């Protein structure tokens, strides 16, 4: 049986933002399947296992925003919580 960490990271949406990383213009990518379920989470929709595999689209996203972004910021966990 595959482990959760064996599954590909999936993303739900993306945006170009200037708030998440100081002094950077970020390509912010929302990663789904977050197992932490933090109290007060503002993105509960990321708890669900949904979206597209990130690695399939990452190069296309980077090419699309080439010259505009200065970093990539992943939001959400997409991994097993600590034991």
C-alpha angles and dihedrals in degrees: 000000000000118000119233089249089057091063120091120257109256125204130205104193144342139210141177107248140172100197107069101061119034115243093003136104101223135202094218114202121190110220117205133210096058109179098190097077092196118206109254094019111173093201105050090153086073089066089077124087098241143118135057129311106269098215091057091060105026098095091048091050092048091049092048093055098033110142093017104067128059099191145008120239122193116205120198130031112253092183140090114284117245114280 
